[in-house]
Amino acid sequence: MACTTTVVGLRPNLKSINATTTGCSIKLSSSRSGRSQMVIKASGEHDVAKKSGKSIQQCEADVVAGNAPEAPPVPRKPAAPPGTPVIPSFSLKSRPRRNRRSPVLRAAFQETYLSPSHFVYPLFIHEGEEDTPIGAMPGCYRLGWRHGLLEEVAKARDVGVNSIVLFPKVPDALKTPTGDEAYNEDGLVPRAIRLLKDKYPDLVIYTDVALDPYSSDGHDGIVREDGVIMNDETVHQLCKQAVAQARAGADVISPSDMMDGRVGAIREALDDEGFQDVSIMSYTAKYASAFYGPFREALDSNPRFGDKKTYQMNPANYREALIETYADEDEGADILLVKPGLPYLDVIRLLRDRSSLPIAAYQVSGEYSMIKAGGVLKMIDEEKVMMESLMCLRRAGADIILTYFALQAGRCLCGEKR
């Protein structure tokens, strides 16, 4: 659209106008004061009136004398489509849509934000040198701890994701009923931590504390011959596992086992070994959920018998999460986690409202795989649903989100394409 610029008070020398003004129409007119005006009509969107060289006082005097410079006309009111009913405007003092009428206003009043710094990237590792795809989790791999792991962390750091949590696929030959490999200081996880810290000293490393990857029974604790999961004996093993991970360089110890009293015991064990600065992120409200299936395939850690309902929480329970919350706070947890994420937004909000500690949410493997599958089948827009789901977890009250989408979402937030 052509634009018109009016400059007041100039005596133009038309001969001096450069040939580059071709395409502009120039005319002289007189203002109400009798002064000459040069009107330049150009096609460029960003053409600016030439400065007259007047002082501020002269410009103000012109305005006071009624010779204000011309500006674009008042925009006309957009016409409604034919057939629109003509009615009196509603007498509304409040119209919430006013704050939603443009992208700039929507951004100005947005309450919740997503950043790559909010993500913790779960990574599966194994002893092999090649990365192995996980069938139930498209885009996820068991990473070789010496090569693929470093490469994936580098990609994540490039888009601002600088926190990871490690999950090991332990060789079957090393699994035992008591999970002793969990605290082997030269085991897969401690080795990977040392390697990562040597390469990326400022990387924030979360670790998983539980016996299921190391147990020949596939449970998070030691199993008695009658099938009972032994609580206190398991906690004893978990304390040794936590200390081994801290010694390797872990920043945040994350007990996911749901044994009673384990947060306090781990805190004491860490402090006794001089690791007072190592944080504990407790899986405070971890439910016995059907959404964990793909994860168990990734680690080959399905229970050999039974289920985990005697230690993980009943999905039907809401208030029970507060019992776990108050216990973990009292025992010294630094971060409280809810798992799964999206199906338990109400629990995330409950913990957010009742605790001043940071709240974490785990967008688990089942959630990830469903979004991926829906995207492959063209039933949903994968990227939009991914970003909306993460925003919902933040809106519910999560300060950080453990998500397999961390790299993909980080790229999206940085404006990169997949």
C-alpha positions as CSV (number, residue, x, y, z in Angstrom):
1,M,0.0,0.0,0.0
2,A,1.3,3.5,-0.9
3,C,2.1,5.8,2.0
4,T,2.0,9.6,2.0
5,T,4.5,11.7,4.0
6,T,4.0,15.4,4.5
7,V,6.9,17.7,5.5
8,V,6.0,21.2,6.7
9,G,8.1,24.3,6.3
10,L,10.6,23.1,3.6
11,R,11.5,24.9,0.3
12,P,12.4,22.0,-1.8
13,N,14.8,22.2,-4.7
14,L,13.3,19.8,-7.1
15,K,16.4,19.7,-9.3
16,S,18.4,18.3,-6.4
17,I,16.1,15.3,-5.9
18,N,18.0,12.1,-6.9
19,A,16.8,9.9,-9.6
20,T,16.3,7.1,-7.0
21,T,13.0,8.8,-6.1
22,T,11.5,7.3,-9.3
23,G,8.2,5.9,-8.3
24,C,7.4,8.7,-5.8
25,S,5.0,11.5,-6.6
26,I,6.0,14.9,-5.3
27,K,3.8,17.9,-5.0
28,L,3.8,21.3,-3.3
29,S,0.8,22.5,-1.3
30,S,0.1,25.2,1.1
31,S,-0.9,24.8,4.8
32,R,-3.4,26.9,6.6
33,S,-0.6,29.3,7.6
34,G,0.4,29.8,4.0
35,R,3.7,27.9,4.3
36,S,4.8,25.6,1.6
37,Q,4.5,21.9,2.1
38,M,6.2,19.1,0.2
39,V,4.1,15.9,0.0
40,I,6.0,12.8,-0.9
41,K,4.0,9.8,-1.9
42,A,6.0,6.6,-1.9
43,S,5.3,2.9,-2.1
44,G,7.7,1.8,0.6
45,E,6.2,0.7,3.9
46,H,8.9,2.3,6.1
47,D,9.4,5.7,4.4
48,V,10.0,8.4,7.0
49,A,9.5,12.1,6.6
50,K,12.6,14.1,6.1
51,K,13.6,16.2,9.1
52,S,12.9,19.9,8.8
53,G,15.8,20.9,11.0
54,K,13.6,22.8,13.4
55,S,14.3,23.1,17.0
56,I,12.0,21.5,19.6
57,Q,10.8,25.0,20.5
58,Q,9.9,25.7,16.9
59,C,8.1,22.4,16.5
60,E,6.1,23.1,19.7
61,A,5.3,26.6,18.5
62,D,3.9,25.2,15.3
63,V,1.6,22.9,17.2
64,V,0.5,25.7,19.6
65,A,-0.3,27.8,16.5
66,G,-2.6,25.1,15.2
67,N,-0.1,23.8,12.5
68,A,0.4,20.3,13.8
69,P,2.1,18.0,11.3
70,E,-0.2,15.8,9.4
71,A,-0.4,12.1,10.5
72,P,-2.2,9.1,8.8
73,P,-6.0,9.4,9.0
74,V,-8.0,7.6,11.7
75,P,-8.5,4.0,10.5
76,R,-12.0,3.2,9.4
77,K,-14.0,0.7,11.4
78,P,-13.9,-2.7,9.7
79,A,-17.2,-3.7,8.1
80,A,-19.1,-6.7,9.3
81,P,-20.1,-9.4,6.8
82,P,-23.5,-9.0,5.1
83,G,-26.3,-10.4,7.2
84,T,-24.7,-9.6,10.5
85,P,-27.5,-8.6,12.9
86,V,-27.5,-4.9,14.0
87,I,-27.9,-4.8,17.7
88,P,-27.0,-2.4,20.6
89,S,-23.7,-3.2,22.2
90,F,-23.9,-5.2,25.4
91,S,-23.4,-3.1,28.5
92,L,-20.3,-4.9,29.7
93,K,-17.7,-3.2,31.9
94,S,-15.4,-6.3,31.7
95,R,-14.6,-7.9,28.4
96,P,-11.8,-10.5,29.0
97,R,-11.2,-10.8,25.3
98,R,-9.6,-7.3,25.3
99,N,-6.5,-8.9,26.7
100,R,-6.5,-11.6,24.1
101,R,-7.0,-9.6,20.9
102,S,-3.4,-9.6,19.6
103,P,-0.3,-11.8,19.8
104,V,1.6,-9.0,21.6
105,L,-1.1,-8.6,24.3
106,R,-1.5,-12.4,24.7
107,A,2.3,-12.6,25.3
108,A,2.2,-9.7,27.7
109,F,-0.4,-11.3,29.9
110,Q,0.8,-15.0,29.6
111,E,1.0,-16.5,33.1
112,T,3.1,-19.6,32.4
113,Y,6.2,-20.0,30.4
114,L,8.2,-22.9,29.1
115,S,12.0,-22.8,28.8
116,P,14.6,-25.5,28.0
117,S,15.9,-24.9,31.6
118,H,12.6,-26.4,32.9
119,F,13.4,-29.8,31.3
120,V,15.3,-32.8,32.8
121,Y,16.1,-35.2,30.0
122,P,15.8,-39.0,30.9
123,L,18.5,-41.0,29.1
124,F,18.8,-44.8,28.9
125,I,22.3,-46.2,28.8
126,H,23.8,-49.6,28.3
127,E,27.2,-51.2,28.1
128,G,27.3,-51.5,24.3
129,E,29.0,-49.1,21.9
130,E,26.1,-48.8,19.5
131,D,22.8,-47.0,20.2
132,T,19.8,-49.3,20.2
133,P,16.3,-48.0,19.3
134,I,13.5,-48.7,21.8
135,G,10.6,-50.1,19.9
136,A,7.8,-48.7,22.2
137,M,9.4,-45.3,22.4
138,P,10.0,-43.9,18.9
139,G,13.0,-41.5,18.9
140,C,14.5,-42.9,22.1
141,Y,17.5,-45.2,22.4
142,R,19.6,-47.2,24.7
143,L,22.7,-45.1,24.4
144,G,26.2,-46.4,24.5
145,W,27.6,-44.8,27.6
146,R,31.0,-43.8,26.1
147,H,29.8,-42.5,22.8
148,G,26.0,-42.1,22.2
149,L,25.5,-40.6,25.7
150,L,28.0,-37.8,25.2
151,E,26.6,-37.0,21.7
152,E,23.0,-36.8,23.0
153,V,24.0,-34.6,25.9
154,A,25.8,-32.3,23.5
155,K,22.7,-32.0,21.4
156,A,20.6,-31.2,24.5
157,R,23.0,-28.6,25.7
158,D,23.0,-26.9,22.3
159,V,19.3,-26.0,22.9
160,G,19.6,-25.1,26.5
161,V,18.7,-28.4,28.2
162,N,21.4,-28.9,30.8
163,S,19.9,-31.4,33.2
164,I,19.6,-35.1,32.6
165,V,18.6,-38.2,34.6
166,L,20.3,-41.6,33.9
167,F,18.6,-45.0,33.7
168,P,20.8,-48.1,33.2
169,K,20.1,-51.3,31.2
170,V,22.1,-53.7,33.5
171,P,23.3,-57.0,32.1
172,D,21.2,-59.9,33.3
173,A,24.3,-61.6,34.6
174,L,24.8,-58.8,37.2
175,K,21.3,-58.9,38.5
176,T,20.8,-60.5,42.0
177,P,17.9,-60.7,44.5
178,T,19.6,-58.1,46.6
179,G,20.6,-55.8,43.8
180,D,24.2,-55.4,44.9
181,E,25.3,-54.0,41.6
182,A,23.4,-50.9,42.4
183,Y,26.2,-49.7,44.6
184,N,29.2,-50.9,42.6
185,E,31.3,-47.8,42.3
186,D,32.6,-49.0,39.0
187,G,29.2,-49.9,37.7
188,L,27.5,-48.5,34.6
189,V,25.9,-45.4,36.3
190,P,28.9,-44.2,38.3
191,R,31.2,-44.7,35.3
192,A,28.8,-42.7,33.1
193,I,28.6,-39.9,35.7
194,R,32.3,-39.6,35.9
195,L,32.6,-39.5,32.1
196,L,29.9,-36.8,31.8
197,K,31.4,-34.6,34.6
198,D,34.8,-34.8,33.0
199,K,33.4,-33.6,29.7
200,Y,30.7,-31.2,31.0
201,P,31.5,-30.1,34.6
202,D,28.4,-27.8,34.7
203,L,26.0,-30.5,33.6
204,V,23.3,-31.2,36.2
205,I,23.1,-35.0,36.7
206,Y,20.1,-36.6,38.4
207,T,20.2,-40.3,39.2
208,D,17.6,-42.9,39.9
209,V,17.8,-44.7,43.2
210,A,15.9,-48.0,43.2
211,L,16.8,-51.7,42.9
212,D,14.6,-52.7,40.0
213,P,17.2,-52.3,37.2
214,Y,19.6,-54.4,39.3
215,S,17.2,-57.0,40.8
216,S,16.7,-60.4,39.3
217,D,13.1,-60.1,40.5
218,G,12.4,-56.8,38.8
219,H,11.1,-55.1,41.9
220,D,12.2,-51.9,43.5
221,G,13.2,-53.7,46.7
222,I,14.4,-57.0,48.1
223,V,11.7,-59.7,47.8
224,R,11.1,-62.1,50.6
225,E,10.2,-65.7,49.8
226,D,6.6,-65.0,50.4
227,G,6.6,-62.2,47.9
228,V,6.7,-59.3,50.4
229,I,8.9,-56.4,49.5
230,M,11.2,-55.8,52.5
231,N,11.2,-52.1,53.4
232,D,14.0,-51.4,55.8
233,E,16.5,-53.9,54.3
234,T,15.9,-52.3,50.9
235,V,16.5,-48.8,52.3
236,H,19.9,-50.0,53.6
237,Q,20.8,-51.0,50.0
238,L,19.5,-47.7,48.6
239,C,21.7,-45.7,51.0
240,K,24.8,-47.4,49.6
241,Q,23.5,-46.8,46.1
242,A,23.0,-43.1,46.8
243,V,26.5,-42.7,48.3
244,A,28.1,-44.4,45.3
245,Q,26.3,-42.1,42.9
246,A,27.2,-39.0,44.9
247,R,30.8,-40.1,45.1
248,A,30.8,-40.4,41.3
249,G,29.6,-36.8,41.0
250,A,25.8,-36.9,40.9
251,D,24.1,-33.5,41.7
252,V,20.7,-34.8,42.6
253,I,19.8,-38.2,44.1
254,S,16.3,-39.4,43.1
255,P,14.8,-42.3,45.1
256,S,12.0,-43.7,43.1
257,D,11.4,-46.9,45.1
258,M,8.6,-45.6,47.4
259,M,10.0,-47.4,50.5
260,D,9.0,-45.8,53.8
261,G,11.7,-43.7,55.4
262,R,14.2,-43.8,52.6
263,V,14.5,-40.0,52.2
264,G,15.6,-39.5,55.8
265,A,18.0,-42.5,55.7
266,I,19.6,-41.4,52.4
267,R,20.0,-37.8,53.7
268,E,21.8,-39.1,56.8
269,A,24.0,-41.4,54.7
270,L,25.0,-38.6,52.3
271,D,25.7,-36.2,55.1
272,D,27.8,-38.8,57.0
273,E,30.0,-39.3,53.8
274,G,30.4,-35.5,53.4
275,F,27.9,-35.0,50.6
276,Q,25.8,-32.4,52.4
277,D,25.5,-30.4,49.1
278,V,24.0,-33.2,47.1
279,S,20.2,-32.7,46.7
280,I,17.4,-35.3,47.0
281,M,14.5,-35.3,44.6
282,S,12.0,-37.7,46.1
283,Y,9.5,-39.5,44.0
284,T,6.9,-38.3,46.5
285,A,3.7,-39.3,44.8
286,K,4.6,-42.2,42.5
287,Y,1.5,-44.1,41.4
288,A,1.2,-47.8,40.4
289,S,0.4,-46.7,36.9
290,A,-0.2,-48.5,33.6
291,F,1.6,-45.7,31.8
292,Y,5.1,-47.1,32.7
293,G,5.0,-50.0,30.1
294,P,7.4,-48.6,27.5
295,F,9.9,-47.6,30.2
296,R,10.1,-51.2,31.5
297,E,10.7,-52.4,28.0
298,A,13.6,-49.9,27.7
299,L,15.3,-51.2,30.9
300,D,14.1,-54.8,30.6
301,S,12.9,-54.4,34.2
302,N,9.4,-55.8,34.3
303,P,8.6,-57.5,37.7
304,R,9.2,-61.3,37.4
305,F,5.9,-61.8,39.3
306,G,3.1,-59.7,40.8
307,D,2.9,-55.9,40.6
308,K,4.2,-52.9,42.5
309,K,1.0,-52.0,44.3
310,T,2.2,-52.6,47.8
311,Y,4.7,-49.8,47.6
312,Q,3.6,-47.5,44.7
313,M,0.4,-45.4,45.3
314,N,-3.1,-46.3,44.4
315,P,-4.2,-44.2,41.4
316,A,-7.6,-43.6,43.1
317,N,-6.0,-41.8,46.0
318,Y,-5.5,-38.0,46.3
319,R,-5.2,-37.1,49.9
320,E,-2.6,-39.8,50.5
321,A,-0.2,-37.8,48.5
322,L,-0.1,-35.3,51.4
323,I,1.0,-38.0,53.8
324,E,4.0,-38.7,51.5
325,T,4.6,-35.0,51.0
326,Y,4.8,-34.1,54.7
327,A,7.0,-37.2,55.4
328,D,9.4,-36.3,52.6
329,E,9.6,-32.7,53.7
330,D,10.3,-33.7,57.3
331,E,13.0,-36.2,56.2
332,G,14.9,-33.6,54.2
333,A,13.8,-33.8,50.6
334,D,14.8,-30.8,48.4
335,I,12.4,-31.5,45.5
336,L,9.1,-33.3,45.4
337,L,8.1,-35.3,42.3
338,V,4.8,-36.5,41.0
339,K,4.7,-39.5,38.6
340,P,3.0,-39.8,36.1
341,G,2.4,-36.3,34.9
342,L,-0.6,-35.4,32.8
343,P,-3.1,-37.9,34.3
344,Y,-2.2,-36.5,37.7
345,L,-2.3,-32.7,37.2
346,D,-4.6,-32.4,40.3
347,V,-1.9,-34.0,42.4
348,I,0.8,-31.7,41.1
349,R,-1.4,-28.7,42.0
350,L,-2.1,-30.2,45.4
351,L,1.6,-30.5,46.2
352,R,2.2,-27.0,44.7
353,D,-0.4,-25.5,47.0
354,R,0.7,-27.3,50.2
355,S,4.5,-27.2,49.9
356,S,7.0,-24.4,49.3
357,L,9.6,-26.9,47.9
358,P,10.2,-27.1,44.2
359,I,7.8,-29.5,42.4
360,A,8.8,-31.9,39.6
361,A,6.6,-33.8,37.3
362,Y,7.5,-36.8,35.2
363,Q,5.9,-37.0,31.8
364,V,6.3,-40.8,31.6
365,S,7.0,-43.2,28.8
366,G,3.3,-44.0,28.2
367,E,2.4,-40.3,27.8
368,Y,5.3,-39.8,25.4
369,S,4.5,-42.9,23.3
370,M,0.9,-42.0,22.9
371,I,1.7,-38.5,21.6
372,K,4.2,-40.0,19.2
373,A,1.8,-42.6,18.0
374,G,-0.9,-40.1,17.5
375,G,1.5,-37.9,15.5
376,V,2.5,-40.9,13.3
377,L,-1.1,-41.7,12.6
378,K,-1.8,-38.0,11.7
379,M,-4.5,-38.0,14.4
380,I,-3.0,-35.0,16.1
381,D,-0.3,-32.4,15.5
382,E,2.5,-34.0,17.4
383,E,4.5,-30.8,18.0
384,K,1.5,-28.7,19.1
385,V,0.3,-31.5,21.5
386,M,3.8,-32.0,22.8
387,M,4.2,-28.3,23.7
388,E,0.6,-28.0,25.1
389,S,1.2,-31.0,27.3
390,L,4.4,-29.6,28.7
391,M,2.7,-26.2,29.3
392,C,-0.1,-27.9,31.2
393,L,2.4,-29.5,33.5
394,R,4.0,-26.2,34.2
395,R,0.6,-24.5,34.6
396,A,-0.4,-27.1,37.2
397,G,2.6,-26.1,39.3
398,A,5.6,-28.1,38.1
399,D,8.9,-26.2,38.4
400,I,10.8,-28.8,36.4
401,I,9.6,-31.6,34.0
402,L,11.3,-34.9,33.4
403,T,10.3,-35.6,29.8
404,Y,11.6,-37.6,26.8
405,F,10.6,-34.7,24.7
406,A,13.3,-32.5,26.3
407,L,15.5,-32.3,23.2
408,Q,12.6,-32.0,20.7
409,A,10.8,-29.4,22.8
410,G,14.1,-27.5,23.4
411,R,14.6,-27.3,19.6
412,C,11.1,-26.1,19.2
413,L,11.6,-23.3,21.8
414,C,14.8,-22.3,20.1
415,G,13.1,-22.0,16.7
416,E,14.8,-25.0,15.2
417,K,13.1,-27.6,13.0
418,R,13.2,-31.3,13.8
